[in-house]
Amino acid sequence: MAGSIIGFTAYVWLIHHESPTKVGTYAYVNPVVAVIVGYFLGGETVGPRTLLGTLLVLVSVIVITTTPAKKPAVPTLAKPLQELAER
């Protein structure tokens, strides 16, 4: 129960401080955390497929979180309207 409260609180805090794209990556990281906790605390075995999947998820999240956001394109009507306003 305490873990859920901490996780939800962290999620709400992130929503207010980061972009939705970055906040959405929590859904990919949570299973990775569960695998790690299961391995260390539950004595579960981790096979090569699980390790590969974990690596792919982590690399994807790193790419998502480190790629700079693109600036929105200027609408096509903005230039003609701006030129009219300058006259």
Backbone as a ProteinNet text record, in pm:
[ID]
protein_1_A
[PRIMARY]
MAGSIIGFTAYVWLIHHESPTKVGTYAYVNPVVAVIVGYFLGGETVGPRTLLGTLLVLVSVIVITTTPAKKPAVPTLAKPLQELAER
[TERTIARY]
82.6	0	86.7	190.3	278	347.4	387.3	451.8	359.6	232.4	134.9	116.7	111.7	95	217	334.6	457.6	462.8	430.4	431.7	331.9	211.3	109.2	148.5	203.5	248.3	358.5	452.5	559.9	503.1	405.5	342.4	273.4	198	127.9	228.3	335.2	438.9	499.9	529.1	586.8	494	364.7	266.8	276.4	302.1	308.9	444.7	547.9	682.2	749.5	690.7	751.6	647.1	695.3	604.5	531.5	412.4	338.2	414.3	495	572.1	669.6	738.6	834.6	763.4	652.1	578.9	525.5	485.9	431.9	532.1	660.6	761.5	758	689	680.4	616.5	524	455	550.6	659.1	758.7	861.1	890.4	993.5	940.4	813.5	757.6	781.5	759.5	788	936.7	1022.9	1166.7	1200.6	1143.3	1164.1	1110.8	996.1	938.9	1029.9	1089.4	1182	1304	1357.8	1475.7	1443.5	1330.3	1289.7	1266	1201.6	1178.6	1307.6	1406.1	1535.1	1607.3	1615.8	1693	1618.8	1490.3	1416.6	1337.8	1298.1	1214.6	1287.3	1413.9	1490.1	1445.9	1380.9	1335.2	1453.1	1441.7	1546.8	1516.2	1620.8	1606.7	1683.8	1611.2	1672.5	1723.2	1786.6	1841.1	1734	1617	1509.9	1462.1	1453.1	1412.2	1516.5	1643.3	1750.7	1749.5	1729.1	1723.2	1604.7	1490.1	1371.2	1390.5	1451.7	1479	1573	1674.5	1769.9	1701.7	1617.5	1546.2	1453.8	1385.5	1297.1	1378.2	1488.3	1568.7	1630.1	1678.7	1734.5	1624.7	1506.4	1395.1	1358.3	1352.1	1318.3	1427.4	1552.2	1662	1651	1619.3	1603.9	1488.2	1376.7	1259.9	1290.1	1357	1377.9	1492.7	1584.2	1696.9	1683.8	1589	1568.5	1502.2	1562.1	1500.8	1366.3	1276.8	1144	1154.8	1077.7	1076.4	988.8	1031	949.7	832.8	714.2	600.3	622.3	574	586.9	499.1	546.3	469	354.1	233.2	120	138.7	87.7	106.1	35.3	-70	-142.7	-75.3	14.5	75.1	155.1	230	312.9	226.7	128.7	46.9	-26.1	-75.1	-144.5	-48.6	72.8	172.5	209.2	221.3	251.9	139.9	13.9	-98.7	-96.5	-60.2	-57.6	53	160.8	271	243.2	146.1	114.5	51.5
-119.7	0	125.7	125.9	243.7	268.2	160.8	175.2	239.9	204	263.4	411.9	448.1	588.9	669.7	616.2	685.1	698.1	590	592.6	692.3	694.8	787.8	932.2	956.3	1091.5	1137.8	1049.7	1084.1	1112.2	1034.4	1052.9	1189.1	1225.3	1354	1468.9	1455.8	1559	1573.8	1461.6	1465.7	1532	1504.2	1563.3	1715.6	1770	1915.1	1973.7	1890.6	1942.9	1895.3	1802.7	1749.2	1738.3	1711.6	1696.2	1561.7	1553.8	1427.4	1311.4	1340.2	1234.5	1170.9	1254.5	1202.7	1132.7	1189.2	1128.1	991.2	976.9	849.6	735.9	767.7	661.6	578.2	628.6	550.5	414.5	410.7	285.5	180.5	225.5	132.6	92.6	184.2	158.6	71.4	81.3	4.5	-146.4	-209.3	-352.6	-384.7	-294.5	-316	-314.5	-220.4	-213.5	-340.4	-387.9	-509.7	-630.1	-639.6	-749.9	-741.2	-621.8	-604.2	-637.6	-589.4	-619.5	-769.2	-830.1	-974.7	-1054	-1008.1	-1077.7	-1066.4	-945.3	-923.9	-964.1	-938	-966.4	-1097	-1138.7	-1257.5	-1381.6	-1366.4	-1481	-1534.6	-1452.9	-1497.1	-1503.8	-1593.3	-1603.2	-1508.1	-1457.3	-1365.4	-1425.9	-1457.6	-1519.2	-1416.9	-1464.7	-1374.9	-1291.1	-1348	-1272.7	-1158.3	-1184.3	-1079.5	-969.5	-1007.3	-908.1	-824.2	-888.4	-815.4	-719.5	-766.8	-681	-563.1	-588.6	-482	-379	-425.6	-335.4	-250.1	-312	-237.2	-130.7	-166.2	-69.4	47.7	18	124.9	215.1	157.1	238.4	326	271.7	349.8	466.9	442.7	549.9	656.7	616.1	713.3	798.8	736.2	811.7	910.4	866.2	953.6	1072	1046.6	1153.3	1247.3	1205.6	1292.4	1362.9	1322.7	1388.2	1523.6	1631.7	1763.9	1773.7	1849.6	1868.1	1955	1919.1	1998.2	2120.6	2231.5	2351.9	2335.1	2382.7	2369.7	2451.6	2398.3	2466.7	2591.1	2693	2816.6	2790.8	2822.7	2802.5	2883	2830.3	2894	3028.5	3049.5	3176	3284.3	3248	3345.6	3449.8	3410.1	3505.3	3608.1	3564.3	3665.2	3757.5	3704.7	3788.8	3885.7	3841.8	3930.1	4042.1	4008.6	4109.4	4212.5	4166.3	4259.5	4350.8	4298.2	4377	4483	4455.4	4548.8	4664.7	4653.4	4759	4877
0	0	0	80.8	89.3	-44.8	-113.2	-243.1	-345.6	-341.7	-434.2	-406.7	-280.2	-244.1	-288.1	-265.3	-306	-458.2	-527.9	-674	-731	-675.6	-724.7	-696	-577.6	-542.2	-637.6	-667.8	-760.5	-899.9	-941.9	-1073.1	-1081	-978.4	-977.4	-978.5	-903.6	-901.8	-1041.5	-1107.2	-1241.4	-1342.2	-1331.3	-1422.9	-1419.2	-1302	-1287.6	-1326.5	-1338.8	-1361.7	-1491.3	-1561.8	-1684.5	-1794.8	-1914.9	-2029.1	-2018.9	-2076.1	-2072.3	-2136.3	-2237.9	-2303	-2204.3	-2130	-2032.9	-1917.5	-1873.1	-1761.3	-1802.1	-1927	-1974.6	-1973.1	-1966	-1964.9	-1836.5	-1733.2	-1609.5	-1635.7	-1730.3	-1759.9	-1816.8	-1879.1	-1933.3	-1828.1	-1736.6	-1636.1	-1522.3	-1489.8	-1377.2	-1389.2	-1503.6	-1513.5	-1495	-1540.1	-1522.2	-1373.7	-1301.5	-1156.5	-1090.4	-1134.8	-1077.9	-1101.4	-1219	-1247.9	-1156	-1139.2	-1053.7	-908.5	-859.8	-721.8	-705.8	-803.6	-797.6	-795	-869.7	-873.5	-739.5	-687.4	-565.3	-437.9	-431.6	-308	-312.5	-431.3	-441.6	-489.4	-524	-570	-704.8	-784.9	-917	-1013.7	-1110.3	-1211.8	-1326.8	-1386.8	-1499.6	-1616.4	-1723.1	-1839.4	-1939.9	-2045.1	-2146.7	-2218.3	-2241.7	-2307.3	-2219.3	-2089.6	-1995.9	-1989.9	-1988.1	-1986.6	-2114.3	-2228.3	-2354.9	-2356.6	-2312.6	-2307.3	-2213.8	-2099.5	-2003.3	-2063.9	-2131.9	-2195.5	-2302.9	-2384.1	-2488.2	-2428.8	-2320.9	-2255.6	-2200.8	-2133	-2075	-2182	-2290.9	-2399.9	-2460.7	-2479.4	-2535.7	-2446.1	-2316.4	-2222.4	-2222.9	-2230.6	-2236.8	-2362.5	-2475.2	-2600.1	-2588.9	-2533.7	-2519.8	-2428.8	-2318.9	-2221.1	-2255.7	-2341.5	-2373.8	-2508.1	-2589.5	-2718.8	-2694.8	-2747.8	-2726.7	-2797.9	-2738.1	-2796.4	-2920.8	-3021.5	-3144.7	-3124.1	-3183.5	-3177.6	-3274.3	-3235.3	-3326.2	-3452.9	-3561.9	-3690.7	-3691.6	-3760.6	-3773.1	-3870	-3829.8	-3921.1	-4049.4	-4159.9	-4290.4	-4298.7	-4223.3	-4228	-4144.1	-4058.8	-3968.8	-4044.2	-4146	-4221.3	-4296.7	-4377.3	-4447.7	-4350.2	-4240	-4142.6	-4078	-4052.4	-3992.9	-4091.4	-4219.2	-4320.4	-4331.2	-4321.7	-4324.7	-4203.4	-4089.7	-3967.7	-3972.5	-4045.7	-4053	-4148.3	-4235	-4333.7	-4270.8
[MASK]
+++++++++++++++++++++++++++++++++++++++++++++++++++++++++++++++++++++++++++++++++++++++

